[in-house]
Amino acid sequence: MYTFNSREELAEFVQKEIINTTEALDILQCSRQNLNNLVKREVINPIKDLPRDRLFLKEDIVKRKKYMDEKREASS
């Protein structure tokens, strides 16, 4: 659980650690369809669904990217 002592700390956290779909696609280097499939299969869980976007914890997306890179290296 995250605790913030001020509104500024919260704002800083959101700026650094919350990303939208487009940013997640850039990190994962995958298609929107692939990301939607990962969400549907509950491999990645958004923290908020918006009408035209989703928000993710950057930490979750980076972990998935690392997993994908390791899997790709192992199959090479």
N, C-alpha and C positions, 0 to 999 in steps of 0.2 A: 504494500500500500504506500502511496505517495503522500507526503505531508508538506504543506507549503506555509511559510510564516507570513507571507505577504502576497498581495496581488501581483507584484512585480516578479516574484519567484515563480508563480504560476504561469504568468505570461512568458517568461524565459523558457520554462519547461515546454510549454506548448510550441513555441517557436523552434526549439531544438529537437524535440522528441516526437512530435505528432506530424505525420505526413499524409498527403492525400493520394488518390489513386495514381495520378500522373507521376508523382515522385516515387511511389512504390514501383511503378513500371520501369522507371529509369534505373533504380537500384537493382531490380531483379532481371532487367534486360529481357523481358518477356512481353507477350501480347496481352491486351486487355482481356481477350477471351481466356487465355491461360490463367490470368489472375482471378477472373470470375470463377473459373473451374476450381481453383485452389480454395476460394471462399466457400463455394457450394459444398465442397468435400470437407470443409472445416479444417483444412490444413493451416490456413491463415484466417484469423478472426478479426474483422474490423472492430474498432472501438465505437464507431458510430456510422450508421447508414444514413446518408442524405438523399434527397430525391435524385440528384444527378452525380453523386460522388460518394466516396467512402473515406473515412479517416482510419489510419492505422498507427500503432505504436512503431516507431522506427526500429526499435530493438527486435520486434517480431519479424520484420521484413529483412533485416540484416542477418538474423539467424537463418532464415529460409534461404537467403542468397548463399550463405556459407555452406549450408547443406547441399544445395544444388551444385556448387562448385566442386565440393568434395566428391560427390557422386559422379560428376562429369570426369574428374581426374582419375577416379578408380576404374572407369570404363575405358579409358584411353590406353 
